[in-house]
Amino acid sequence: MTQLTTIGFDADDTLWQNETFFRLTEERFAALLAEHSDLPSIRARLLETEKRNLQFYGFGIKGFTLSMIETALELTDNDAPASLVRDILTFGREMARHPVEPLAEAAETLERLAGRYRLVLITKGDLFDQERKLAASGLGELFQAVEIVSDKTEATYAKVFDRHGDGPARAMMVGNSLRSDVLPALAAGAWGVHVPHELTWEYEHAEAPLEAPRFRRIEGLADLPALIETIEG
């Protein structure tokens, strides 16, 4: 068995809450447009707009805010009042100022592993916002490296684990997204550990690769040290 030396961690909804605030903002956004459509339809329209805009704006609050404005214009036949656009911009600023809420056992788990492995934070999204959240989380000092990337692909993990570790074969990626944290890490040759979150953005959904020999699923971060011991044993 190849010795594990490096562990990558996702940030949003793996170490701290994130999707909760997006869902709450979606509900507020839908309330603004209630006379034009119902909540499920507005959410579906917004999701489609977000997916379409990822190639232009990337992941994060800024892209989400711009997609809300675009969706509002579409639903109002380009007749959205300035006050509605102003409200949406206010929603975005409020999200960007929201306190960071680390998930239970995140700090304890990282502390248990920090002395034995190289810990690397690998997150995607807006650089400014992700740096803000990491600083506010109080977890930054537990990581030997931080990588804020535009997207998570097989090539991303290969480069990150080569740069900050001993290559993907001796690395593990831990996160709540099968699509972004697990599948591309497995493709690069690393271990992929899925830690489900009760709320995961629809874009990140994927089928679990149950037949992959390096795929594992745990119920919470507190289970990670024991899982690693089993793998290395």
Summary of the structure (lengths in Angstrom):
residues: 233
radius of gyration: 18.9
end to end distance: 8.5
largest distance: 63.1
contacts: 747
relative contact order: 0.17
helix: 55%
strand: 13%
